[in-house]
Amino acid sequence: MSRFLTFLALLWLGSAALAQELGGLARINAAQSRLEAGWRGEVTLGLELSQGVPWRVFQLDAPRRLVVDFREVDWSGFEAAALGTAEGVGEIRFGQFRPGWSRMVLMLERPLILDQAGLEVDEASGKARLTLGLSPGDAARYAARAGAPRDPRWDLPAPAKTADPAPQRPDWAPLVVVLDPGHGGIDPGAERDGVREKELMLRFAREIRDALRRTGSFEVVMTRDEDVFVSLERRVSIAHEAGADVFVSLHADSLQQGHATGATVYTLSQEASDTASAILAERHDRADILSGIDLSGADDRVADVLLDLARLETQPRSDLLAASLVGAMRAASGSLNRKPLRQAGFSVLKAADIPSVLIEVGFLSSETDLARLQDPNWRAVMAGGIRDGLLKWRDEDRILRDLVRQ
């Protein structure tokens, strides 16, 4: 018997009379959707959809969460608060998971076990209602029934063996830069006054990409070029697949404590350089969990040792990259944090063989930074600083590599 509890419904809606109405994406009718709690501790989620769509639902453990996938839903104008609240259900997230896919995730504060799931379609109107029922249970029973399903119609293919490393490119070849706009899709990142980190960073990444390409010295790859969720593991995989020379992740977080302002450049370290950096790293990594990704897997000890050996060469190059970026960004805009070079254990920086940095371009919790991030002129100046920093690092890195060869 399978470890996970999953319901899957594939609806074939071919009526000619409904063809025009069903041509667009399904939408949630917030007024007719509700999260309700029963007197015995049971919880019911009812979602009213403008049309029936293929869907599935499953549960994950550590932390406990209910995941509902759709193909595909338009979430425009919908807010989780419209569903109301129910004891045992915490944060609710939703959004595009990847192209053609939508996802809703309910964080569960106690072991609520899925025991009812169904979608009913009104034949006359094409409207549909998805009903999910959860009942209280114990932790052991919940864990035994939890787990992510594997279905080739829904999931990405299993990881395949990667090709042998490509030969080192000549010095005259363009530098391959992977730009990583943080968050996306179901994960909006920091939010303030209607401004969302995922949208700001995608726009800024595109502007940096254009600035780099105009030099003729860079080949640029984006981990995402639209509003989709990309897991941390997948972001690193994209860098490897592209044969990246350098990986630059872009963020604009928000801190509830203190008055952080200005850009900061991070390199990888298991020991964070300060408390705020540790909090940011934990928050970034938790985005995968809140989006339904199971992070239970871990490297074994042998793999850890090999990765640490690889980082002995890569880490000094990452440190040089961070210093070059800080110097160029300071010269271009001066909009840097008072402590612009920091370290933390961001998972997205863990490519052992690729020099990697994470740039907190600013903080949405700072009114000054928020205004800068929305100013296209300021972003153009900062993009130029990042470009100049990468050019400086490229030249210095080549000199150091030549010295090592001698």
C-alpha positions, 0 to 999 in steps of 0.5 A: 500500500502506498505511503501517501494519501492522494486523490487525483481527478482528471476531468474531460470537458468536451461539450461544445456548448461550454467550449467558449466559457471553458477556453480561459483559466478557471477562477476561484469564487471567493464569496462561495469558497470557505474554510470551516471547522466542525465541533469535533475538530474536523476541517472542511475546505470548499473551493468554488471554481468557474469551471472544472479542472484536473486536480490532485491533493496530498499531504506532507509531514515535517512540517505538516501541510496539505497540498492541492495542485491544479491545471491551472487556476487564475488567482487574480483578486483572490486572497487567503483571508477570504476563506476565513479561519479554522482551528488547526490550519495556519498559513495558506499560500497559493499561486503559480507553481510552474508553467501550466500548474497552480498550487495551494498549500495549507500549513497544518498546526495539528495532525488533520488527516485527509479523508474526503476529497471530491470535485462536482461539476454542474453540467449546465453551467460548467462551474465546479466545487472542490470539497476537501475534508480533514479529521483529527488524528494522531501524529503516527497515523498522519506520518504513515499516510503522508508523502508526495505522489509520483505521477509522470502526468504531473511531476518533473522527470526523475533526475538523470545522470548528468553529462561529463564536465565540458572542457574549460572554455578559453579566456576569450569566451563570454562569461556564463552568468546565471541570474537568479531572481528570488521567489516567484509563483506561489512564493511572493517573498517580502511584501509591502504596500502592494509591492512584492519582492518576486516582481521587483527582482524579476524586473531587476534581473531582466535589467541586469541581463540586458546590461550584461549582454550589451557588453558582449562579454557575457552569456546570461541565463535566468533561473526564471523569466516569468512569475513561476516557483523554482525550488532552491535545488532546481535553481542550483541545477540550472546553473550546473546545466548552463555550465555557469562561471558565476551564480548571482541570486537577487533578493529584497527582503524585509526585516521586522527588527532593526532598521537595515538599509542598503545593498548587502552581498552574501557568500556561503558560510554555515556560521552566519556573520550576524543574527539578521543574516541567519534569520534571512537564510532560514526564511529563504530556505523555508520558502521551499517548505511553504510551497509544498517541496519536501526537503527531507533528503540530505547529503550523506557524509561522503558527499559532504566531504567531497563538497567541502573539498570542492569548496576549498577552491571555489570559496576564495573565488566567491569571496573575491566576487563579493568584494568586487561587486561591493566595490563596483556597486559602491562606486556606482550608487553608494547605496550600500549597507554599513556592513555590505559583506556578510555570510550565511548558510543560504542553500541557493549558494551551495553549488560547490564548483560555481562561485556564488553570491546572493545580493540583498539589493535593498530591504522592503522594510526600509522606506528609502530602499523601497523608493530606490527599488521602484526607481528605474534610474536607480536600478539602471545605476545599480545594474551598471555597478553589478556589471562592472563588478563582474567584469572586474572579478573576471579579470582578477580571477583569470590572473589568479588562475594563471598564477595557480597554473604556474 
